[in-house]
Amino acid sequence: MLDWVFGKIVKKKRKKPGIGTKPAYEEARGIADTGTVEERTKLAAHEDLEPEILYYFATDEAPEVRREVAQNVGTPLQADSILARDTDAQVRYELARKIGRMVPGLGRDENRQLVDMAIEVLEILARDELPRVRAIISEELKSATNIPKSIIQHLAEDLEDIVSVPVLEYSPLLNEQDLKQIVARGVHSLALGAIARRPDLTEPVVEVIVAEDDADAVRIVLENKVAKISEQTYDHISEKAKDHADWHSAMVFRDDLPVRTILRIASFVNAALMEALVKRNTEQESVVDELRKTVPERIERGDLVEGDDDYVPASERVKEDAAAGILDEERLSQAVAGAEHAYIRHGLAELSGLTHETVSKMLSAGSAKAITALAWRAGLSMSFAEEMQSKVGRLKPDQLVHAGAGGGYPLTDEDMDWYLESFFG
């Protein structure tokens, strides 16, 4: 497993396409000393290159050479330790990808000192100044069980959602107490949603998530079929559910609803969901009787009619507007003004080419940059992006990303692409 630590060749290495045959040792030394940047870069790509030459290349003046060394699985670990602090960001990106994939595979029978060296490199990268480097490490370690818990805890508490979300959602090293403390210290909406999607979600963790009163996180908890929700927490949710139509379907189709919650939501869900609620509880005759009594009362009040949104899905209205050529920024601005959230999400999905799920995540992330990148992808103006940040993303004034000079987007295309890829890449 740790042949890469000292660069020793225990088994045949794969050959990187286009680099040719590795030169003899003396020729390789000559290239390392006096070769051109192109020659040194090509030589550094050989995974079976002598360890001392790869180590020498770790301090090469050309970043192109150091990048090849960083991604080379034959590079000795001592060289990786140098590269972890490299001034070139791309060098650290490449090293993060490599080391992040290698470390989770370390076995218990490995030399302890060498494992410690590998972990040290990992810890340096997990604390890198650039979120992208930390995000790569987080993504690679999200399911690992053989690394220090302190690294996972550090990543989980990162202020950048692209770093914290992978480990918050998947890491088996975070226990119930860890998750409760993380929520208690305060997290952004996307990070809270990541915790809400965990497959091992216990009642105490669900309780603290719901107590945050984050509408999207509550919806995600309800959609998480294996999340354990106590009756007390259901009471808290049902008290506020009337004003959150996007919770209704998730509640109706849960298998663990207490009777009092069933009767409570029957007082406000639409006709289609009321019918589903009756069908799902046919074995509980007394409950069904109570539900059926509710129907005429609601019809009499005029709040149970077939004019509910479910009978004219927002997705269909978006398709119709797109076909008519009127799905544009003006129409979406009208939707924002009218709080037509379902239409906004489907509309942005149509214009951006992203999935409805990805668009929903980006709008609910609590990230001004994510919403800005989404508007950019959809071909909309920066002024509309600002409008969405405040009215759809519900961000506070001091959290907003504002237009750059001339009213354009303040982020580079590369930054926009990165934020987009962090949600669907």
C-alpha positions, -999 to +999 in steps of 0.1 A: +000+000+000+027+025+009+051+019-021+043+056-028+058+067+005+094+061-006+087+058-043+096+021-043+083+000-071+066-031-058+043-037-088+042-025-123+031+011-126+007+022-152+022+043-180+008+078-185-002+083-222+021+104-243+052+105-221+072+077-239+097+054-223+114+064-192+151+074-199+180+058-183+191+070-149+220+092-161+200+107-189+172+114-164+196+132-141+208+153-169+173+163-179+166+172-142+196+194-141+196+212-175+165+201-194+139+225-206+106+230-187+088+208-212+114+180-209+114+182-171+076+181-170+075+151-192+101+133-171+082+141-139+051+123-152+069+089-151+055+070-121+085+047-120+110+075-120+137+072-093+125+087-060+154+111-056+147+127-089+110+131-081+120+146-047+144+170-065+115+180-089+093+189-058+113+221-056+117+228-093+113+264-102+086+256-129+051+251-115+043+228-144+070+204-132+058+205-096+022+199-107+033+167-124+051+156-093+021+164-072-002+141-091+024+114-096+015+084-075+051+073-075+063+105-057+078+098-023+058+111+007+087+133+017+082+152-015+045+154-009+052+171+024+070+198+005+043+202-021+016+205+005+029+240+012+036+249-025+029+285-035+011+274-067-026+266-061-028+240-089+000+221-073-019+218-041-051+209-060-034+180-077-018+168-045-051+170-026-068+148-052-040+122-050-035+121-012-072+123-005-078+092-025-048+073-011-051+079+026-085+063+031-071+030+017-043+028+043-045-005+063-039-011+100-009-032+091+010-003+076+041+011+092+029+036+119+055+062+112+048+063+075+010+065+081+017+094+105+036+111+077+007+106+053-018+120+078+005+150+084+003+159+047-035+154+048-038+177+078-019+205+060-041+203+030-073+201+051-063+235+065-052+251+032-061+287+027-081+280-005-116+265-001-111+245-033-082+225-018-101+219+014-132+209-006-113+182-025-100+167+008-135+168+022-150+150-008-124+123-007-126+117+030-164+119+035-167+081+039-133+074+055-131+056+088-094+053+093-083+089+097-081+111+128-115+123+138-101+158+144-096+163+106-132+155+099-144+178+127-123+206+113-137+201+078-173+198+092-169+232+110-155+250+079-173+282+071-174+273+034-203+250+025-184+233-003-160+221+023-183+212+052-212+196+033-196+163+022-185+153+056-216+166+074-238+145+051-217+113+050-189+110+075-194+080+099-169+096+123-194+122+134-216+110+161-249+123+176-231+146+201-208+160+174-237+169+151-257+185+179-227+207+188-222+217+152-258+227+148-257+246+182-227+266+171-246+277+140-244+265+104-255+278+070-287+264+054-269+241+030-248+226+058-279+221+080-296+204+050-266+181+047-270+170+082-307+165+077-300+141+048-278+117+069-290+081+069-283+077+107-303+107+119-315+102+155-344+120+173-321+143+193-303+155+162-336+160+143-349+180+173-320+205+171-323+208+133-360+216+135-354+240+163-333+261+139-365+270+121-349+266+087-377+258+063-356+239+038-338+218+064-372+208+079-384+198+045-352+177+040-357+160+073-393+151+064-381+137+030-355+116+048-375+085+052-351+069+078-348+100+100-362+094+135-387+121+144-403+122+179-439+131+185-428+163+202-409+173+171-438+164+149-459+188+170-434+216+165-434+209+127-471+207+123-476+240+141-458+258+113-465+235+084-496+253+072-474+282+060-449+258+042-466+241+013-434+224+003-435+204+035-470+190+030-463+162+006-433+150+026-454+148+057-483+130+041-461+103+027-441+095+059-448+062+076-443+073+112-469+101+115-486+102+150-524+104+148-526+139+161-502+150+134-523+133+107-554+151+120-536+184+123-523+185+087-557+174+074-569+208+083-547+225+056-533+201+029-547+204-006-573+180-021-549+156-037-529+152-005-560+149+016-570+119-007-536+104-002-538+109+035-570+089+036-557+061+014-525+058+035-545+054+067-573+031+056-564+005+083-571+031+110-609+034+107-613+060+135-586+082+119-602+079+084-636+089+099-621+120+114-604+128+081-636+125+062-654+148+086-628+174+079-634+175+042-670+190+042-659+215+068-630+227+047-652+228+015-677+250+034-649+273+044-638+274+008-602+263+014-604+229-002-610+234-039-595+219-070-577+252-077-547+241-056-513+245-072-509+207-076-536+207-102-517+232-124-481+222-117-455+249-119-434+227-141-461+227-168-466+264-166-428+269-171-429+246-202-458+265-216-441+299-211-408+286-226-426+273-257-444+307-260-410+325-257-420+344-226-398+326-200-374+354-194-361+377-167-392+398-167-414+367-161-391+354-134-391+388-117-429+387-117-427+352-101-402+366-074-426+395-067-455+371-063-435+346-042-441+319-068-413+297-055-421+266-074-423+285-107-390+302-099-372+269-093-386+252-124-380+283-145-343+285-134-339+248-141-353+253-176-331+283-184-299+269-168-301+233-180-296+221-144-319+197-126-347+210-104-330+193-074-297+212-081-315+245-085-333+239-053-301+232-034-284+263-047-313+286-038-315+270-004-278+270+003-277+303+022-249+312-002-250+345-021-223+332-045-242+301-053-273+321-062-252+345-082-236+316-101-271+301-108-284+334-123-252+336-144-257+301-157-294+309-165-283+339-186-299+364-163-286+398-152-266+406-120-294+428-108-317+399-109-292+378-091-292+404-063-330+403-062-330+365-059-304+367-031-326+388-009-361+377-019-356+340-027-325+331-008-337+353+022-302+365+028-295+395+050-280+428+035-245+421+048-245+386+032-253+398-004-229+397-033-233+430-052-227+439-089-192+448-100-182+478-120-207+487-147-234+465-130-219+432-142-211+400-124-183+405-097-171+369-099-149+354-126-163+328-149-139+303-133-153+310-099-189+307-112-181+273-127-166+262-095-197+271-074-219+253-100-197+222-100-198+220-062-235+214-064-238+191-094-202+180-102 
